[in-house]
Amino acid sequence: MSGQVMPCNPKEIGSLFLFEKLAPEQLGRLCSEGRMELFQPGQVYTEGDPATCFFVMVEGTVVLSRRVGDDDVEVSRTSQRGVYAGAMQAYLGDRVRQVYNNSMRVTEPTRFFVLPSDTFAEVMSEWFPMAVHLLEGLFFGSKSTQAAIGQRERLLALGSLSAGLTHELNNPAAAAVRATATLRERVAKMRHKLAVIAEGPFSRDALASLIEIQERTAERVAKAPALSPLEASDREDTLTDWLEDHGIDHGWQLAPTFVQAGLDVDWLEQVAAAVDAEILPGAVGWLNYTVETELLMNEIDDSTTRISHLVDAAKQYSQLDRAPYRVVDVHELLDSTLLMLSGKIGSRIQVVKEYDRTLPQVPGYPAELNQVWTNLIDNAVCAMNGAGGQGTLTVRTALDHERVLVEFRDTGPGVPPEIRSRIFDPFFTTKPVGQGTGLGLDISWRIVVNKHHGALRVESVPGDTRFQVLLPLTAEVPAEVPVEMSAPTPEEAA
């Protein structure tokens, strides 16, 4: 949009705070190379367009806005004389992309002093060379610092995840090792017991019946019901009494194993009916080893399955061997992140999942969304740890108009109102020294808002803090990355 060109008065622009220290000849040059323009209500320039002019308001009202997803969010509205906007980084030349970083409109007839960006860059270099060097150092230095600390933020998160994953893997791995060692011992005893039985006065029919009972016993172990501690204790007492009544020593040691396997007095009666009374103790001991080996193999199976699930979750979290941009189910990402962070969350914080499984898939960068979940969960856990180390983390998904909502709610002390507007600023942190870089929420904001064209917002009162991520269901596919479509579910395929 072009304005009405008007005469430029050096004395008038010299009254603006930006130019008040300039010499008359400098003001004269600005007026000769720049211009005064009157803009009627409407758009002056648009975010993303080439930055060709530097604007200084002489009188009127300006509104600055930023594009967030499909919405223009107002960031500033002022009538202060002398405020400036536009090509403010022209002095950096082609080292940065010279585009307008926001949109500007006026709500009433407004006069601007307009300086072409090339002229603005020239006069800055000629009149303020030291200031230009300082500004360049500040600009590029802050970008380098932010990149370095951003890398440190990612490394800290990686270290925390690695420690948690190592802890989670160690438990099932150690359990599998212990179970394997015990299984080897039990199998050796079973071979010895079998040799004793073979030397005893067992008939062919009795041995066949005993082997048939062994097979049925193994099947019952696989289908053993889960019992409450009280139910298990009652069954152990009943089995112990039966074993003692039938002359079997150390029945109190055998009973817990039988109860864990889902065996009862009826099963023992079948064993007693199949063999003679004098060889019943040996038969029960042999079957006890059968039960123990089955339980140990179940334990090994559970442990190795747990390890496999953890490895799958790590692959899902890191998105190894996956396209960087694809259509994905957010619940898969959330589950893998929660599993990876389970060690950090601990047992004193309850995790509640309120998923809407009917939600459609969303397009995006899964690995970077996982980083968003990690930052928000980590902040929630730290907040609750600082308030006693216990609480509830609720992860909720829902459809919010044409966007998918992912909400993280914690019962921590909340975000004070006076700092709520600053929590997404780079390097701002409320964590103790050495525990936060202040980039977690800034990184999350840039991933959600800038890269996914979504929204990230916070609602907070003491005991109820909610960080909400809103992701659009449709997005323009980046041309520079391949897209991987997730396989449809059986219901979708149907």
N, C-alpha and C positions, 0 to 999 in steps of 0.2 A: 504494500500500500504506500502510495506517495502522498506527501503533504503539500500544502501551498507554500511556496518559497517566499520568504519575506526578507527585508533588509537586516543585515547583521550589524549590531552596534557593539564595538569593542568594549565600551564602558559598561554595557549591560552584562555581557558575559564575564567581564572582570569582576562583577559583583557576586558571582557564584563562588561558593567556597572552594570548588575544585580549581578555579583559575585565579583566585584573589592575589596570589603571590607572583604572578607572571608580570614581566615588563611590558610596557606599551607596545614595543615592536613585536613581542611574542603574541599579544592579543590581536594585533593587526594581522599577523600571519594566519592565526586561527580563523579570523573572519574572512580573509581573502580565500583561503582554501576550504573552509567549511561553509555552512549555510544555516540560516534559521528557517525552520519549517513549522507550519501550523497543521496539525492533524485533527480531523473531525472524529467523533466517537467511533471506535472500531479497532481492527487489528493493525498494529504497526509493523511487526515482524513475527515470524513463526519459528518455533523450535525446530532445529535441524536444517534450516535453510542456510546457505553460505553467509557468513558474518561479514557484511560489507561496510557497516557503519557503526560508529560509536555515538550514542545518544545521551545528551544531558538535558534534563527537563528544566525549562525556564518557568513555566507556569502551567497549572492543570492538575490532572490526576492520572496516575498510571497504575496498571495491574499487571503483575508478573505471574505466570503460571507454568507448571511443568506437566508433561504428559505422563500419566500413570495408567498403563493398560489402555482402555478405551476412553478414559476420562481426563479432562484438564483440571488439575488441582491447583487452586490459587495459593501462591506462596508469599505474595507481598502485595499490598495496596497502599499507596502513599500519595500525598500532595505536597511533600517536602520539596522545596525549591532546591535544585542543584543535584538531585539524585541522578544516577547514571546507570546505563545498561548497554547491552549490545556486544560489540567486538572488543571486549575488555582484555583479551589475550592476544591481540594483533601483534604486539611487540615480540611474541615468541615465534612469529613467522610460520614456516611450514613444518616446524618440529611438533606441532600439535594440529589437530584437525580444526580448521577455522570455520566453525558453524555456531549458530546461536544456541546457547545452552538452555534457553527458556523462550517462552512466547510473551510478547508485550502488547497490550491493548490500552486504549484510553477511554475513559467513561464520559469525558466532556471535551470540548475544544481545548487542545493542549499544544503549547509551543515547545519545540526542542531546538537546541543547538546540535546540529548533525555534522560529524566529522568523518570523512571517508577513512576506512580502516588503514589503508596504506599511509595516509597522512598522519594518523594517530601513531602508527608504529614509528614513522620517521621522527616526529617531534619528541617522542619519548626517548628514542636513542640519542638524539642530538642534545636535548635539554637536560635529561636526567640519566646519563649513562650509568652512574653508580647505582641509582635506584633500579634501573633495568636489570643490572647484574644481580642485585639482591633479590629482586622479584623472580628472576629466572631460577636462582638457586633455591629460593623458597618453594617454587612450584615443582621443579623436578626433584628436589630433595625430599619434599613431602610425599611425592609419588613413590620414590624409591623406598622411603621409610615405610610407607603403607604396604608396599609389596613385600618388603622383608618381614615386617611384623605379621602380615597376612600369612606368609609362609610359615612363620613360627606358630601362628594360631593353628594352622593345619597340622604341623608337626606335634604340637601339644595334644591336639585331638587324637592324632594317630597313636601317640604314646599311651594315652589313656585307654584307647580302644584295644591296643595291643596287650596292655596289662590285663584288661578285663577279659579279653579272649584267651590269653594264656591261663588265667585263673579258671575260666570256664572249661577249657580243654583239659586242664590238669586233673580235675575231679573225676570225670568219666574214664580218663586214661589210667589213673591210679587204681580206680575200681576194677577196670578190666585186668590190670596186671595182678592185683590181689586175687581176683576170682580165678584167673588162669592157674596161679600157683596152688590155690586150694583145690581146684578141679583135678590137677595132676595127682595130688595126694589122695583125693577121694577115689579116683579111678584105680590107683594102686591098691587101696584097701578093698575095693570091690573085686579085683582080680583075686586077692588073697581069700576073701570071703567065699567067692565062687569055688575056689579050690577046696575049701573046707567042706562046702555043701556037697561037692562032687564026691568026696571021700565018705560022706555020711550015708545012712541007710535010706536014701530017697529012692522011691520007685520011679519008673519011667513016667507014669501018669502024674505022680506028684510033682516031678520036675516040670512037666509040660504045663500043669496047672499054675505052678509058681511063675513060669515065664509068661504065661498069658496074663496073670495078675500084674506082672511087671510092666507089660505093654499098656494095660489099662491105667496103671498108676501114672505112667509118663504122660498119657493123654489128659488125665485129671489135673496134673501140675500146670499144663498150658492153659487150663480153663479155671484156675483157682480164683474164687471171688475175693474182693477186697473186704476185709473185716475191720470193724472198729476195735480199738485196744481192749475194750471191755468184752466184746464177743470173742476175740482171740484168746483172752485170758480164761474165759469160761470153758472154751473148747480144749485148751491145753490141760486144764484140771481134769476134765472128763477122760481125755486120752491117757493121761498119766495114771489115773485110777485103773483103767482097763489094762494097761500094760503091767502094772504091779500085780493085779489080780491073776494075770496069766503067767506069772513068774519071770517076767522080763526085767532084768536089772537096768538101772539108770533110765527108767521110763521118762523121768522129768527132763532128760536131755534130748530124747527123741521126739517128745510131744510137740515142741515149738516148730520143728522142721515139718512134721506131718500137717500141722494146722496151717502153716504158710503155704503148703502145697494143696490145700483144700481137701485133705483127707479126714475122715471121721471114724467113729466107732463101727459103723456099718461096713466100711472098707476093711477094718481090722478083723471083723467077724468073718468076712469072705476069705481072708488069708488063713485064719485059724481053721476054717472048714476045709481048706485045700491041703493042709499038711498035718502031720501028726504032732501031738502036743510036745514031744521031746525035741523036735527040731524047729518048733515055732520061733524060739528066740533067734536062732541063726537065720531063719527066713526073714523075720522082721528086720534084723540088722542089715541083711543084704538089700532089702527093699528101701531101707533108709538111705543107703548109699546111692541107690537109683534116684530117689527124690532129691538128694543133695546135688547130684551131678546135673539134673534137669534145672534146678533152681540156679545153680552157678552158670549154666549155659545161658539161661534167661538173663542173668545179670550182665554177662559179657555181651549178649546181643543188645541189651538196653544201652550199655555204655558205648559200644561202637556206633550204634544208631545215633546217640547223642552227639558223638564226635562228628559224624557225617552231617548232621543237621547244622552244627556250628560252622563247619567248613562251607556248606551251602549258603548259610547266612552271610558269611564273610565274602563269598563271591558275589552274592546278591547286593551286599552293601557297597562293595568296591566296583561293582558292575564290570568285572573282568570279562573279557571276550564278548562284550555287548557293544552295540552301536551307541555313540555318545548321546544321540538324540533319537528318541523313540516314543511310542505310545505305551503307557504303563499303568498298572493298577497301583494306586498310592498305598493300598493296604499291604502289598508285598514289600514296598520300601519301608513302611513304618514298622512292620514286624521284624525285618532284618535289622533295622537300626536299634529297636528296643532290645533285641537279643544280643547285639554287639555291646550295648551299654548296660546289660543286666548286672555285670559286676560292679559298675559305678553306682547304679541305682540302689543296689543292696536290698536287704530283706526288710528293712524298717519302712521303706516307702512302697506303698501299694500301687500297682499299676492297673488302671481300669481302662478297658477298650470299649468304646461306644462307636462301632463301625456301622456305616450304612453300606452293606455289601451290594446294594443295587446300583451304586454309583457307576457311571461310565468311566472308562479309562481317559487319562489326560495325556496330551503331548508335552514332552519336555526333556530335560537333561537329568536322568535318574540319579547319577552319581552326585550331582550338585544339589538336588533336592534332598538326598540323604545327608549332605552336609548341613542343610537348613534344619532338618529334624534333629541332627546331633547337637547343633548349637542351642536350639530351643529347649531340648530335653536337658542338656547339661546345665543351662541357666536355671531351669526349674528345680533340678536336683540340688544345685548349690544353694538356692534360696531356701529350700526346705531343710537342708543340712544346717544352715545358719540359724534356723529357728527350732533347733532341737533334734534334727536328724531324722524326723519321721513326718509322714504326711501321705497325701494321695496325689498321684499324677494321673490325670484323665486325658486320654487321647481320643478325640471325637472327629468323625467325618460326616459330612452332610452335603446336600445340594443347596447352594445359595444362588437362586436365580439361574444364571447361565454359567456359574462357576462352582468348582469343587472347594468346599471348606475343609481345612484340616486345622483342628484346634487343640492346643496344649494347655491344659488347665492344672494349676498347682495350688496347694493350700498354704503356700509360704506367706511371708509378711506383706507382700505386694510391692508395687513400684510407687514411690511417693509422687504426688501430683507435680511437685516443683521440678522434678527431673524427667518426667514422662516424655516431654517433647525432645529430650536430648539423647535418649537411650539408643537411637539408631545412628548417632553421630560417630564418625571414626575416632577411635582411641578413648571414648568415654566408657568408663566401667565403674561398677559399684562393688566389684570383688576386692578382697584384700590385695595388698601389694604382692606381686609375684604369682597371683592366681588368675589374672585376666589381662588380656591385651587391649580390650576395648574394641576389637574388630569382629567379634562373633556376630553381633546383630547387624553391624554394617555390611558384612559379607552376606548375611542372610537377606538383607534388604535388597542388595544389588542382584542377587541370584533370583529372587522372587519378582521384584518390580522391574528391573532393567532387562533381565534375560528372559523371563517367562511372561512379562507383561501382566503380572498379577498384582496382588496387594498384600501388605503385611501390616497388621494393626495390633494394638494392645488395649485391653480393658483390665483395670486392676483396682481392687479394694483389698484390704487386709484379709487374708484367708481365701481369696479367690482371684487369681491372676490368670488371664487368658491371652495367649498369643495366637492370633488367627491368621492362617495363610490361605489366600484365595487364589486359585489357579483357573485360568480360562479353559473351557472344554475344546476350543478351537484355537489354532495358532498358525501363523504363516511358517512353513517349513524353511529353516535356514538352508541357503543354497550350498553352504560349504561343508555340510555334514550329511552322511547317509542316514536314512531313516529305517529303523527296524520296527515292524509292526508285531505286536504281541499276538501269540496264537489265540484264536477265539476259544471260549469255553464251550463245552458240549452243548449248553443251552443256546449260546449264540450261534453255534454252527447249525443247530436245528432250526 
